[in-house]
Amino acid sequence: MKFGVVVFPGSNCDRDMQDALQQDLGKEVIMLWHKDQDLSMFTTQDCIILPGGFSYGDYLRCGAIARFSPMMQSVIEFANKGGKVLGVCNGFQILCESGLLPGVLLQNANQQFICKNVFIKNDNTGALKIPIAHGEGRFHADENTLNELEANGQVIFRYCDEQGNIDSAHNPNGAIRNIAGISNKNKNVFGMMPHPERATSNLLSNIDGKKVFEILGLN
């Protein structure tokens, strides 16, 4: 599997993602400039990643301008053909703005930027320690959309405590139903607020991020 990492003006986690994929996961990575459109070097077995940061300075809503970049038009087409796409933090916001994922990311409940380690879990795993760093990471959707996400198994990660218990006390941003990450119906587009690329190195004494890529089938 080959990876493309899109670089927007304001991206600040693109090189972190590149290093994690290349050095820690041993993957081939191609950096993609937001003004380009060519994805012909990728097949639907590959993955395009939208990294964290502050694309276009987070003017308007987070991700609202990036959604209209030339590269995103190609990413949308790639996803609609079945190609894998992962959006992390600001990338998650862009996926929601583009309509590739439902819902919206609102300002954190405490109205402050949060940067710390949290625990998240998938239905099939125990708790994973993954860092977050965001000011607008509170996932929200209407009840019908939420129920549909639950019914289709599209909630891929929820915030929890170190033992895997899901409760409001360990929800860092007030996300509805403790949702930290979701997928589309076809399970080829993924969005999450925590940063798995910041937890793939033994030098950081945390490699739980590798398990995230495994869970998403991106290993």
N, C-alpha and C positions, 0 to 999 in steps of 0.2 A: 504494500500500500504506500502510495506517494502522497505527500501533503503539500498544499499551497497555503501560504499565510498572507492574507491581504493586509497591506499597510495603508492606512488612511492618514491624512494630516491630523496629528493629535494622538495617534496610536502610541502607547508607551509599553506595551507588553508583547510586541511583535517579536523582538529579539529573545525575550525570555522563552516564548513559545518555540522559536526556532532552535534555541539551545537545548530545550527539554526534549524536543523531537529528535534532533540529530545526535546529541551527545548521550542522552540518557535512554532513549528508546531505539536508537540506531536507524532512524528513518531518513529517507530522502526528502528534502524540503526545498520548495521553490518559493521565493518571496514575490508577491504580486502587488504592483503599484495600483492605487485606486483609480487612476486615469486610464489604465489599460483595460482591455476586454478579452484578451485571448486566453482561453482555457483549453485549447486544443491538445495540450500535452497531458491532460488528465482524462481518465476514464471514470465511469460510474463506480468503479471499485476503489477509487481514490477519495481523498477528503480535502475540502477547503475549510480553512479556519479563519474566523473573524476574531481577532484578539481584543484584549481589554485596552482601555485608554480613554481618551476624550476626543473622539472623532469630530473634526470640525469645531473643536472647542466646546462641544456640548451646547452650541447655540440652538435656539428653539427648544425642542425636546432632545434628550440623549438619543442619538442614532437617527434622528429625523432627516438630517441632511445627507448623511452617509448612505442612506437607503437609495438615494437617487444617483450615486456615483456610477460611472460607466462600468466598473468592475462588478458592482452589485447587480446590474442587469444580467450579466453573464452568470453570476452565482445563482440568481433566482432560476434562470433557465437550467443550469446544471442540477440544481436541487429537484426541479420539476421532472427531470429525466431520470431521477433516482440516485443521483450522486450524493455522497455524504457531505454534510456541512455541520460544523460545530461552531457555535458562538459563545465566547466566554466573556462575562461581565458586559462591557460595552458592546461586544459582539452579540450577546443575548438581546440587548436593547435594539440593535439594528435588525435582528431577525424578526422581532415583534413588530417593529415599524414597517418592515418590508412585507408583512403578511405571511411570511414563511412559518411563523409560530403565532399562536393566539395569545391574547392577554397583553398586559402592559407592565412596565417596571416603573413604580412610583417612588417618590422620595421616601427614604427610610423613616420609620415611625417616630424615631427620636429626633428627626430633622438634622442629623449630624452624619458626617462621613465616618465610616467604620472600617478599621483595618486591624484584623486580628485572625487568629486561627479559630475555626469553628469545626463542628462535626456534622457530617451529612451521612445519609444512608440510602441505599437502594433496597427495594423489597427483598432482594436476594443476597444482601451482604450485611455485614456488621457496620459499625460506625467507622468512618474515614475522616482523618484530620486534614482539612484543606483550608488554606487561607482565603479570606475575603478582603476586598478593598473597594468600597463603593459608597456613594451617597444616595443613589437612586436604584436600589435593588429590591424594593418591596413588590413582589409579584402580585398582580391583581387581575381578576377576570370575573365576569358575571357568573351566577350560580349554574346556569345551563352549560356554559363552557367548562366550568370546573367539574361538573358531574360527568361531562363527556370525556374530559381528560382522565378522570378516575376510571371510568368504565372501559376505556380503551387502553389502559395501562401506559398512559403518556406521561405520568409524573415519574421522572427518573431518579430524582433526589429530593429528600426532605431534610431540613435542619433537625438535629437531634442532640442528645447529650452523649457523653463518652461511652455510655453503655448501650446506645441506640434507642433510648426512649424519646419519643416525639412529643414535645409539649411546648407551650408558649414561652416558658422560661428560657429555652434554648433556641429561640427564634430571634436572630440578631437584628432583623430589619422590619419585623411585623408582617412578613409575607403571608398571604392568605393560605391556610392549611399547611403552613410550614414549608411551602414549596420552594426548593432551591434550584430546580432544573426540570425542564420538560422536553418532550419530543413532539414531532408532528405525527399524524396518523400512520404514515408509512414507515416510521421509525428510521428515517435517513437524515433528518434534520434535528439537531440537538442544541439546546440553549441552557446555560447554567451561569449563576452569578459567582460562585467560588472559582478559584484559580488553580486547576490541577497542575498547570505547568510550573507552579511554584513549590511543588511537592513531589519531585521526581528524582532528587539527587541525594545520595548518601551524605554528601557534604552538609546538607541542611538537616540531617537526621530525620528525614521524613520522605518516604517514597509512596505514600498513599495515593498520590496523583497518578501513578502508573496503573493502579487498580481502576481508577476512573476511566482511563482510556480502554482498559480491558472490558469493563462493563459495557461501554458504548460500542464495542467491537472495532475499535480503532487501534488495534495492536498488531 
